[in-house]
Amino acid sequence: MRKFTLLSFLAITLLGISCSTKPEKQIPVLDLKDLIIDTLYLEKDTLTKDLGTTFNYIKRGDEESLITSKQHRFMEYSYPEGKLIRDQFYEEEGPDGIGSYLPVIFTDDTSVWFVSYQELIQADQKGKVLARYDLPADPTDRLAVNYNTMSGTKAMNINGKIIIPDVPFVLKESLLDYENWLLEFDPKDSSIDYVKFKYPSKYLQFLDDPTFATYQNGYNKNENLHLISFPADDSLLVISPNSQKWAYAGVDDHMDFLVGRTEQQGEYTAFLPNGNTSKFSWVDYDPTAQVYLREAIIRVDSETNRDQGKKPLTKLVILDKDFEKIAEVVLPFLTRGFSTPDGYYLYIGYPHSEDEVAFARLDFSKIYTTDGRDN
């Protein structure tokens, strides 16, 4: 009788394991066109190379606009018509001069902000400088600060405090213990603080390579969450006022993180990244749909990959408000976008002519109604 009891116990145990094992959730893989519901066209003159993707939506009374800045230029577009209604240039020198080299530029509802060397400049949107502030000089444990948004990082105004990224050109081993990467500057009293984080220890294998030194940052205003996307990590670092956590935001495809090399050229060291490497790029939050977006560059369009018959592949990873992955979207090329109350717009190039730039409005609710198609 006891042997039957033991067999029964094993059977019940196996049955319990079988019943408690849930099938893995199938994440749909969509084409970008599956999510497009509308297209916004912004006019561009022949002297403007590109408009970029760092547009901010603003509303003044009944008038809606999109604003952006490019080097010494502020532009405002009517929304959703896409007509250029203001094109303001800023002087390099003089009382309202902002300098010649501007590694950090961004706009908010009322001001345009510039960083010229280590000076933060606040200007109005009509060409006049309102204030100048000295930013912290090189800390002893940082070698040299590099305030920079040209690499894709974001500067922003959060409740009056100016967030400015400091981006290393290459990582050195000593920088793996550094954590003051996002400067938080308060213009009211020139006080400083930092959004602190460290590069994961795995980046010891990615030293001296510009590709793997550049983090990307985003922000969820509703939840006061800073988002950090490291180039060789399939998870996002999520920073709240009281804690940090990691949220998976990777792709099902294999990614090859290929380290470059250095070469001595006379007295100088040349840093030569590997042009075939995979990497994770920008991260963003769309408050309208309450989703997080992250770009994954899986295979680049390089001569080496073409010779090996490898097609370029870039995807957009979509997470819901709880950081659960809900979709992967195949992109036709590297791109980026911005949010409005009507939805998220993603740059799609020049479908008609060089005189207008197109942005596709995405409907993320289609993720739940569109059949995923693997690529």
DRENZA-839203 format. One line per field, with one value per residue (C-alpha): residue number from 1; x, y, z. Coordinates in nm, 2 decimals. Example, Ala and Ser with C-alpha at 12.3 -4.5 7.8 and 13.67 -1.06 7.14 Angstrom:
num (1,2)
px (1.23,1.37)
py (-0.45,-0.11)
pz (0.78,0.71)
# end
This chain:
num (1,2,3,4,5,6,7,8,9,10,11,12,13,14,15,16,17,18,19,20,21,22,23,24,25,26,27,28,29,30,31,32,33,34,35,36,37,38,39,40,41,42,43,44,45,46,47,48,49,50,51,52,53,54,55,56,57,58,59,60,61,62,63,64,65,66,67,68,69,70,71,72,73,74,75,76,77,78,79,80,81,82,83,84,85,86,87,88,89,90,91,92,93,94,95,96,97,98,99,100,101,102,103,104,105,106,107,108,109,110,111,112,113,114,115,116,117,118,119,120,121,122,123,124,125,126,127,128,129,130,131,132,133,134,135,136,137,138,139,140,141,142,143,144,145,146,147,148,149,150,151,152,153,154,155,156,157,158,159,160,161,162,163,164,165,166,167,168,169,170,171,172,173,174,175,176,177,178,179,180,181,182,183,184,185,186,187,188,189,190,191,192,193,194,195,196,197,198,199,200,201,202,203,204,205,206,207,208,209,210,211,212,213,214,215,216,217,218,219,220,221,222,223,224,225,226,227,228,229,230,231,232,233,234,235,236,237,238,239,240,241,242,243,244,245,246,247,248,249,250,251,252,253,254,255,256,257,258,259,260,261,262,263,264,265,266,267,268,269,270,271,272,273,274,275,276,277,278,279,280,281,282,283,284,285,286,287,288,289,290,291,292,293,294,295,296,297,298,299,300,301,302,303,304,305,306,307,308,309,310,311,312,313,314,315,316,317,318,319,320,321,322,323,324,325,326,327,328,329,330,331,332,333,334,335,336,337,338,339,340,341,342,343,344,345,346,347,348,349,350,351,352,353,354,355,356,357,358,359,360,361,362,363,364,365,366,367,368,369,370,371,372,373,374,375)
px (0.00,0.29,0.43,0.10,0.11,0.46,0.35,0.05,0.26,0.49,0.20,0.03,0.37,0.42,0.06,0.11,0.42,0.25,-0.05,0.16,0.38,0.24,0.33,0.56,0.39,0.43,0.56,0.43,0.69,0.53,0.62,0.63,0.35,0.12,0.11,0.10,-0.24,-0.14,0.15,0.27,0.46,0.69,0.81,1.19,1.38,1.67,1.93,1.83,2.00,1.76,1.52,1.61,1.36,1.38,1.04,0.84,0.46,0.33,-0.01,-0.08,-0.45,-0.61,-0.28,-0.08,0.28,0.59,0.92,1.28,1.63,1.93,2.26,2.20,1.84,1.50,1.20,0.83,0.58,0.20,0.05,-0.08,-0.05,0.33,0.39,0.70,0.57,0.89,1.25,1.47,1.85,2.09,2.41,2.75,2.90,2.79,2.55,2.32,2.59,2.58,2.91,3.01,3.03,2.71,2.72,2.39,2.07,1.71,1.38,1.10,0.78,0.93,1.31,1.59,1.89,2.24,2.57,2.87,3.18,3.09,2.84,2.47,2.28,1.91,1.76,1.40,1.25,1.31,1.69,1.77,1.99,1.81,2.08,2.42,2.53,2.87,2.85,3.07,3.43,3.61,3.58,3.90,3.76,3.61,3.91,3.71,3.34,3.17,2.83,2.68,2.35,2.49,2.54,2.16,2.13,1.86,1.88,1.56,1.38,1.22,1.02,1.27,1.58,1.80,1.91,2.23,2.40,2.78,2.88,3.23,3.40,3.54,3.52,3.83,3.84,3.84,3.51,3.32,3.30,3.19,2.82,2.75,2.66,2.34,2.39,2.08,2.13,1.89,1.91,1.74,2.04,2.30,2.29,2.38,2.28,2.30,2.09,2.34,2.41,2.71,2.80,2.76,3.09,3.06,3.17,3.52,3.54,3.42,3.68,3.84,3.55,3.33,3.03,3.00,3.07,2.76,2.45,2.11,1.85,1.48,1.23,0.88,0.74,0.42,0.62,0.94,1.15,1.48,1.56,1.91,1.98,2.33,2.46,2.54,2.26,1.93,1.77,1.70,1.81,1.51,1.59,1.32,1.38,1.44,1.55,1.70,1.58,1.65,1.37,1.42,1.39,1.58,1.50,1.46,1.73,2.10,2.31,2.69,2.86,3.19,3.46,3.68,4.05,4.30,4.59,4.88,4.92,5.23,5.17,4.79,4.58,4.31,4.00,3.86,3.51,3.39,3.15,2.97,2.86,2.51,2.40,2.10,2.03,1.77,1.49,1.18,0.84,0.51,0.27,-0.02,-0.01,0.18,0.45,0.83,1.02,1.38,1.57,1.78,2.04,2.08,2.27,2.40,2.42,2.79,3.01,3.12,2.76,2.65,2.94,2.82,2.47,2.34,2.06,2.04,1.79,1.68,1.38,1.18,1.11,0.78,0.71,0.39,0.36,0.46,0.78,0.64,0.75,0.45,0.60,0.90,0.86,1.09,1.21,1.31,1.61,1.75,1.49,1.36,1.05,0.86,0.53,0.22,-0.13,-0.24,0.03,0.39,0.54,0.84,1.06,1.02,1.22,1.12,0.85,0.74,1.03,1.33,1.11,0.91,1.00,0.75,0.67,0.44,0.19,0.18,-0.12,0.02,-0.32,-0.28,-0.03,-0.32,-0.52,-0.25,-0.11,0.26,0.47,0.82,1.08)
py (0.00,0.24,0.20,0.32,0.62,0.71,0.68,0.89,1.15,1.17,1.18,1.47,1.66,1.62,1.73,2.03,2.13,2.09,2.29,2.58,2.61,2.89,2.92,3.21,3.52,3.57,3.92,4.05,4.16,4.43,4.65,5.02,5.07,4.86,5.14,5.45,5.63,5.98,6.18,6.52,6.73,7.02,7.26,7.30,7.55,7.46,7.60,7.38,7.04,6.88,6.97,6.70,6.53,6.73,6.90,7.02,7.06,7.38,7.54,7.91,7.98,7.81,7.80,7.48,7.48,7.26,7.43,7.32,7.47,7.39,7.55,7.93,7.90,7.87,7.75,7.73,7.54,7.56,7.23,7.03,7.23,7.22,7.58,7.76,8.06,8.18,8.15,8.32,8.34,8.41,8.61,8.45,8.76,9.08,9.14,8.87,8.64,8.28,8.16,7.96,7.60,7.48,7.12,7.15,7.31,7.26,7.45,7.47,7.66,8.01,7.98,7.85,7.71,7.68,7.55,7.73,7.56,7.56,7.85,7.79,8.06,8.13,8.32,8.41,8.29,8.62,8.63,8.81,8.66,8.66,8.51,8.34,8.08,7.92,7.54,7.32,7.29,6.96,6.75,6.59,6.24,6.30,6.40,6.64,6.71,6.69,6.85,6.72,6.64,6.60,6.23,6.19,6.25,6.49,6.81,6.93,7.16,6.97,7.20,7.48,7.27,7.22,6.87,6.86,6.53,6.48,6.22,6.06,6.04,5.70,5.50,5.46,5.21,5.49,5.62,5.30,5.43,5.78,5.86,6.23,6.19,6.40,6.75,6.91,7.29,7.53,7.88,8.04,8.00,7.83,7.52,7.19,6.83,6.51,6.23,5.96,5.63,5.42,5.22,4.85,4.67,4.47,4.79,4.70,4.51,4.81,5.07,5.31,5.27,5.58,5.35,5.20,5.52,5.71,5.64,5.77,5.92,5.98,6.10,6.01,6.33,6.17,5.93,6.14,5.86,5.90,5.64,5.54,5.32,5.18,5.07,4.70,4.63,4.47,4.63,5.00,5.16,5.32,5.59,5.72,5.97,5.69,5.38,5.23,4.92,4.74,4.68,4.44,4.62,4.39,4.21,3.84,3.88,3.81,4.12,4.13,4.40,4.43,4.63,4.86,4.92,5.19,5.30,5.52,5.80,6.00,6.16,6.08,5.78,5.72,5.54,5.33,5.18,4.87,4.98,4.64,4.64,4.61,4.86,4.99,5.36,5.62,5.57,5.78,5.79,5.88,6.01,6.00,5.62,5.56,5.35,5.34,5.32,5.21,5.17,4.86,4.86,4.49,4.49,4.80,4.86,4.81,4.68,4.39,4.29,4.33,4.11,3.84,3.87,4.02,4.27,4.57,4.54,4.80,4.76,4.97,4.79,4.89,4.86,4.94,5.17,4.88,4.81,4.49,4.44,4.44,4.45,4.48,4.70,4.67,5.01,5.09,5.30,5.47,5.72,5.90,6.11,6.32,6.32,6.54,6.51,6.34,6.07,5.99,6.11,5.92,6.07,5.89,6.11,6.29,6.09,6.37,6.61,6.77,7.07,6.89,6.65,6.38,6.23,5.94,5.94,5.60,5.43,5.18,5.04,4.86,4.63,4.45,4.42,4.36,4.01,4.01,3.90,3.78,3.92)
pz (0.00,0.08,-0.27,-0.42,-0.18,-0.30,-0.67,-0.60,-0.44,-0.74,-0.98,-0.78,-0.77,-1.14,-1.21,-0.99,-1.18,-1.51,-1.41,-1.27,-1.58,-1.80,-2.16,-2.23,-2.35,-2.72,-2.79,-3.13,-3.39,-3.60,-3.90,-3.84,-4.09,-3.87,-3.61,-3.84,-3.84,-3.96,-4.10,-3.99,-4.25,-4.14,-4.41,-4.46,-4.67,-4.90,-4.66,-4.37,-4.37,-4.12,-3.85,-3.60,-3.38,-3.05,-3.09,-2.79,-2.81,-2.65,-2.63,-2.59,-2.55,-2.85,-3.06,-3.07,-3.18,-3.21,-3.11,-3.16,-3.17,-3.40,-3.31,-3.33,-3.45,-3.29,-3.50,-3.42,-3.63,-3.63,-3.52,-3.68,-4.01,-4.00,-4.12,-4.01,-3.81,-3.64,-3.74,-3.49,-3.51,-3.22,-3.23,-3.15,-3.00,-2.82,-2.54,-2.67,-2.79,-2.71,-2.85,-3.15,-3.01,-2.86,-2.74,-2.55,-2.68,-2.58,-2.55,-2.30,-2.31,-2.27,-2.31,-2.52,-2.33,-2.45,-2.30,-2.44,-2.29,-1.92,-1.93,-1.92,-2.11,-2.09,-2.38,-2.47,-2.80,-2.97,-2.97,-2.63,-2.36,-2.02,-1.79,-1.78,-1.52,-1.46,-1.45,-1.23,-1.36,-1.40,-1.08,-0.97,-1.02,-1.36,-1.57,-1.78,-1.80,-2.14,-2.13,-2.45,-2.62,-2.97,-2.89,-2.85,-2.47,-2.35,-2.15,-2.00,-1.75,-1.47,-1.25,-1.29,-1.25,-1.55,-1.62,-1.83,-1.93,-1.89,-2.14,-2.14,-2.48,-2.38,-2.06,-1.84,-1.55,-1.30,-1.43,-1.35,-0.99,-1.09,-1.06,-1.12,-1.48,-1.49,-1.35,-1.18,-1.18,-1.01,-1.17,-0.87,-0.65,-0.87,-0.65,-0.79,-0.74,-0.95,-1.08,-0.98,-1.14,-1.23,-1.54,-1.47,-1.39,-1.72,-1.90,-1.79,-2.11,-2.32,-2.22,-2.47,-2.71,-2.79,-2.89,-2.54,-2.35,-2.45,-2.24,-2.35,-2.11,-2.09,-1.84,-1.72,-1.58,-1.44,-1.22,-1.18,-1.33,-1.50,-1.76,-1.86,-2.17,-2.18,-2.52,-2.43,-2.17,-2.26,-1.95,-1.87,-1.55,-1.39,-1.13,-0.89,-0.61,-0.36,-0.55,-0.87,-1.06,-1.38,-1.64,-1.92,-2.26,-2.49,-2.82,-2.91,-3.17,-3.09,-3.06,-3.10,-2.89,-3.07,-2.90,-3.12,-3.10,-3.03,-3.24,-3.15,-3.40,-3.30,-2.96,-2.98,-2.93,-3.19,-3.07,-3.35,-3.28,-3.46,-3.73,-3.72,-3.36,-3.22,-2.96,-2.78,-2.85,-2.73,-2.48,-2.45,-2.27,-2.43,-2.17,-2.41,-2.46,-2.14,-2.31,-2.31,-2.63,-2.69,-3.01,-3.06,-3.35,-3.41,-3.74,-3.90,-4.28,-4.32,-4.61,-4.40,-4.32,-4.68,-4.80,-4.55,-4.67,-4.34,-4.38,-4.15,-3.87,-3.62,-3.38,-3.15,-2.82,-2.66,-2.29,-2.11,-1.81,-1.58,-1.78,-1.93,-2.29,-2.52,-2.87,-3.10,-3.41,-3.71,-3.82,-4.18,-4.06,-3.75,-3.63,-3.33,-3.23,-2.99,-2.80,-2.83,-2.67,-2.99,-2.98,-3.05,-3.38,-3.53,-3.80,-4.14,-4.37,-4.69,-4.87,-5.10,-5.14,-4.96,-4.88,-4.61,-4.33,-4.24,-3.90,-3.86,-3.57,-3.40,-3.24,-2.98,-2.91,-3.24,-3.08,-2.91,-3.23,-3.50,-3.56,-3.50,-3.80,-3.73,-3.96)
# end
